[in-house]
Amino acid sequence: MMQAEPADDADYGAVRDELLGRAAAFGKPVQLAHGDQHTHTVTAEYGGVANLTRIEVAGDEAAESEWLEVTASCGEQSVTVFDIERHTFDPEPG
């Protein structure tokens, strides 16, 4: 989990390279969750790594009215490793 997307630029390039390399070497499902000033996005095979999924959570005003529920399923019988459900709510009920 981190604050911003590890873009391939001067600020995050080294972090991105390390993350992609370690995820690929791990060989099992890896989830990267981050926020910033964005909307909810899920990117499978992030950075070209088959087992790495990026989950970008809502930022700014959207974060005041929605949240993500992420369930990790572990074990041989699991078909889906990460189940992601988006929830919204009224920040000013009633």
Accessible surface in RSA format (square Angstrom, percent):
REM  Atomic radii and reference values for relative SASA: ProtOr
REM  Chains: A
REM  Algorithm: Lee & Richards
REM  Probe-radius: 1.40
REM  Slices: 20
REM RES _ NUM      All-atoms   Total-Side   Main-Chain    Non-polar    All polar
REM                ABS   REL    ABS   REL    ABS   REL    ABS   REL    ABS   REL
RES MET A   1   194.98 101.0 132.52  87.7  62.46 148.7  92.00  78.2 102.99 136.4
RES MET A   2    51.58  26.7  36.96  24.5  14.62  34.8  42.15  35.8   9.43  12.5
RES GLN A   3   118.86  66.5 103.91  75.9  14.95  35.6  73.84 157.2  45.02  34.1
RES ALA A   4     9.67   8.9   8.82  13.6   0.85   1.9   8.82  12.4   0.85   2.3
RES GLU A   5    55.65  32.0  50.68  38.3   4.97  11.8   6.61  12.8  49.05  40.0
RES PRO A   6     0.00   0.0   0.00   0.0   0.00   0.0   0.00   0.0   0.00   0.0
RES ALA A   7    36.27  33.3  34.54  53.3   1.73   3.9  36.27  51.1   0.00   0.0
RES ASP A   8   114.36  80.1  83.97  83.6  30.39  71.9  18.73  44.1  95.63  95.4
RES ASP A   9    69.75  48.9  53.29  53.0  16.46  38.9  42.20  99.3  27.55  27.5
RES ALA A  10   113.52 104.4  65.04 100.4  48.48 110.3  78.02 109.9  35.51  94.1
RES ASP A  11   120.80  84.6  90.55  90.1  30.25  71.5  17.64  41.5 103.16 102.9
RES TYR A  12    67.10  31.3  66.97  38.1   0.12   0.3  40.34  30.3  26.75  33.0
RES GLY A  13    10.81  13.3   0.00   N/A  10.81  13.3  10.68  29.3   0.13   0.3
RES ALA A  14    84.54  77.7  66.94 103.3  17.60  40.0  72.51 102.1  12.03  31.9
RES VAL A  15    71.88  47.3  67.19  60.8   4.68  11.3  71.03  61.7   0.85   2.3
RES ARG A  16    41.46  17.4  41.46  21.1   0.00   0.0   0.26   0.4  41.20  25.0
RES ASP A  17    93.64  65.6  82.36  82.0  11.27  26.7  29.19  68.7  64.45  64.3
RES GLU A  18    93.83  53.9  88.49  66.9   5.34  12.7  40.53  78.4  53.29  43.5
RES LEU A  19    41.28  23.0  37.46  26.8   3.82   9.6  40.95  28.8   0.32   0.9
RES LEU A  20    28.75  16.0  27.76  19.9   0.99   2.5  28.07  19.7   0.68   1.8
RES GLY A  21    42.51  52.4   0.00   N/A  42.51  52.4  36.79 101.0   5.73  12.8
RES ARG A  22   166.38  69.9 159.67  81.4   6.71  16.0  58.66  80.2 107.72  65.3
RES ALA A  23     2.97   2.7   0.34   0.5   2.63   6.0   2.21   3.1   0.76   2.0
RES ALA A  24    58.04  53.4  38.53  59.5  19.52  44.4  40.64  57.2  17.40  46.1
RES ALA A  25    91.86  84.5  50.88  78.5  40.98  93.2  63.85  89.9  28.02  74.2
RES PHE A  26   121.42  60.7  98.60  61.1  22.82  59.4 106.42  64.5  15.00  42.9
RES GLY A  27    54.13  66.8   0.00   N/A  54.13  66.8  24.90  68.3  29.23  65.5
RES LYS A  28   131.17  64.0 129.51  79.5   1.66   3.9  75.05  67.5  56.12  59.8
RES PRO A  29    66.38  48.4  53.16  48.5  13.22  48.0  53.25  44.0  13.13  81.6
RES VAL A  30    32.76  21.6  29.78  27.0   2.97   7.2  32.27  28.0   0.48   1.3
RES GLN A  31    50.56  28.3  25.37  18.5  25.19  60.0   7.55  16.1  43.01  32.6
RES LEU A  32     8.53   4.7   7.31   5.2   1.22   3.1   8.53   6.0   0.00   0.0
RES ALA A  33    13.88  12.8  13.04  20.1   0.85   1.9  13.05  18.4   0.84   2.2
RES HIS A  34     2.87   1.6   0.00   0.0   2.87   7.3   2.69   2.8   0.18   0.2
RES GLY A  35    11.90  14.7   0.00   N/A  11.90  14.7   9.10  25.0   2.80   6.3
RES ASP A  36    48.81  34.2  32.84  32.7  15.96  37.7   4.91  11.6  43.90  43.8
RES GLN A  37   131.59  73.6 108.51  79.3  23.08  54.9  19.08  40.6 112.51  85.3
RES HIS A  38    73.68  40.3  64.25  44.7   9.44  24.1  49.54  51.1  24.14  28.1
RES THR A  39    91.27  64.9  89.74  91.0   1.53   3.6  63.96  85.9  27.31  41.3
RES HIS A  40    39.85  21.8  23.90  16.6  15.96  40.8  11.95  12.3  27.90  32.5
RES THR A  41    50.36  35.8  45.85  46.5   4.52  10.8  36.32  48.8  14.04  21.2
RES VAL A  42    70.46  46.4  41.50  37.6  28.96  69.8  41.50  36.1  28.96  78.5
RES THR A  43    44.51  31.7  40.87  41.4   3.64   8.7  39.74  53.4   4.77   7.2
RES ALA A  44    73.28  67.4  56.40  87.0  16.89  38.4  56.40  79.4  16.89  44.7
RES GLU A  45   106.91  61.4  98.28  74.4   8.63  20.5  16.99  32.9  89.92  73.4
RES TYR A  46    10.31   4.8   9.85   5.6   0.45   1.2  10.31   7.7   0.00   0.0
RES GLY A  47    35.71  44.0   0.00   N/A  35.71  44.0  10.27  28.2  25.44  57.0
RES GLY A  48    73.05  90.1   0.00   N/A  73.05  90.1  35.35  97.0  37.70  84.4
RES VAL A  49    16.13  10.6  12.55  11.4   3.59   8.6  16.13  14.0   0.00   0.0
RES ALA A  50    85.85  78.9  61.59  95.0  24.27  55.2  62.44  87.9  23.41  62.0
RES ASN A  51    32.00  22.1  20.10  19.4  11.90  28.7  24.31  58.5   7.69   7.4
RES LEU A  52     0.11   0.1   0.00   0.0   0.11   0.3   0.03   0.0   0.07   0.2
RES THR A  53    32.18  22.9  32.18  32.6   0.00   0.0   8.84  11.9  23.34  35.3
RES ARG A  54    24.29  10.2  24.29  12.4   0.00   0.0   0.00   0.0  24.29  14.7
RES ILE A  55     0.60   0.3   0.60   0.4   0.00   0.0   0.60   0.4   0.00   0.0
RES GLU A  56    10.13   5.8  10.13   7.7   0.00   0.0   0.00   0.0  10.13   8.3
RES VAL A  57    53.81  35.4  53.81  48.7   0.00   0.0  53.81  46.8   0.00   0.0
RES ALA A  58    14.05  12.9   3.60   5.6  10.45  23.8   3.60   5.1  10.45  27.7
RES GLY A  59     9.33  11.5   0.00   N/A   9.33  11.5   6.12  16.8   3.21   7.2
RES ASP A  60    83.02  58.2  57.04  56.8  25.98  61.4  24.98  58.8  58.04  57.9
RES GLU A  61   134.06  77.0 128.40  97.1   5.66  13.5  60.91 117.8  73.15  59.7
RES ALA A  62    34.43  31.7  24.23  37.4  10.20  23.2  30.90  43.5   3.53   9.3
RES ALA A  63    50.66  46.6  32.97  50.9  17.69  40.2  33.90  47.7  16.76  44.4
RES GLU A  64   108.65  62.4  99.99  75.6   8.66  20.6  35.98  69.6  72.67  59.3
RES SER A  65    36.98  31.2  36.93  49.3   0.04   0.1  16.42  35.0  20.56  28.8
RES GLU A  66    21.28  12.2  13.91  10.5   7.37  17.5   1.34   2.6  19.94  16.3
RES TRP A  67   125.20  50.2 117.48  56.9   7.72  18.1 111.82  59.6  13.38  21.7
RES LEU A  68    32.05  17.9   8.13   5.8  23.92  60.1   8.13   5.7  23.92  64.4
RES GLU A  69    73.87  42.4  69.89  52.9   3.98   9.5  21.35  41.3  52.52  42.9
RES VAL A  70    59.35  39.1  28.49  25.8  30.85  74.3  28.49  24.8  30.85  83.7
RES THR A  71    66.58  47.4  63.72  64.6   2.87   6.8  50.17  67.4  16.41  24.8
RES ALA A  72    62.05  57.1  36.83  56.8  25.22  57.4  36.83  51.9  25.22  66.8
RES SER A  73    44.07  37.2  34.83  46.5   9.24  21.3  19.67  41.9  24.39  34.2
RES CYS A  74   122.58  92.7  85.49  95.4  37.08  87.1  40.73 103.2  81.85  88.3
RES GLY A  75    57.12  70.4   0.00   N/A  57.12  70.4  35.38  97.1  21.74  48.7
RES GLU A  76   172.33  98.9 137.08 103.7  35.26  83.9  58.21 112.6 114.12  93.2
RES GLN A  77   168.90  94.4 147.03 107.5  21.87  52.1  68.63 146.1 100.27  76.1
RES SER A  78    39.18  33.1   7.43   9.9  31.75  73.1  16.51  35.2  22.67  31.8
RES VAL A  79   148.80  97.9 115.61 104.7  33.19  80.0 120.30 104.5  28.51  77.3
RES THR A  80    75.79  53.9  67.76  68.7   8.02  19.1  43.22  58.1  32.57  49.2
RES VAL A  81    52.42  34.5  48.04  43.5   4.38  10.6  48.04  41.7   4.38  11.9
RES PHE A  82    49.57  24.8  35.21  21.8  14.36  37.4  35.21  21.3  14.36  41.1
RES ASP A  83    80.29  56.2  78.47  78.1   1.82   4.3  15.60  36.7  64.69  64.5
RES ILE A  84    46.79  26.6  18.59  13.9  28.20  68.0  18.59  13.4  28.20  76.5
RES GLU A  85    92.47  53.1  88.86  67.2   3.61   8.6  28.76  55.6  63.71  52.0
RES ARG A  86   125.27  52.6  98.24  50.1  27.03  64.4  32.86  44.9  92.41  56.0
RES HIS A  87    45.28  24.7  41.52  28.9   3.76   9.6  25.38  26.2  19.89  23.1
RES THR A  88   105.09  74.7  78.16  79.2  26.94  64.2  44.70  60.0  60.40  91.3
RES PHE A  89    97.09  48.6  79.53  49.3  17.56  45.7  92.03  55.8   5.06  14.5
RES ASP A  90    90.14  63.1  72.19  71.9  17.95  42.5  35.52  83.6  54.62  54.5
RES PRO A  91    73.56  53.6  46.42  42.3  27.14  98.7  50.38  41.6  23.19 144.1
RES GLU A  92   143.28  82.3 125.66  95.1  17.62  41.9  45.34  87.7  97.94  80.0
RES PRO A  93   108.97  79.4  84.52  77.0  24.45  88.9  85.84  70.9  23.13 143.8
RES GLY A  94   124.88 154.0   0.00   N/A 124.88 154.0  64.58 177.2  60.31 135.1
END  Absolute sums over single chains surface
CHAIN  1 A     6354.4       4784.6       1569.9       3343.7       3010.8
END  Absolute sums over all chains
TOTAL          6354.4       4784.6       1569.9       3343.7       3010.8
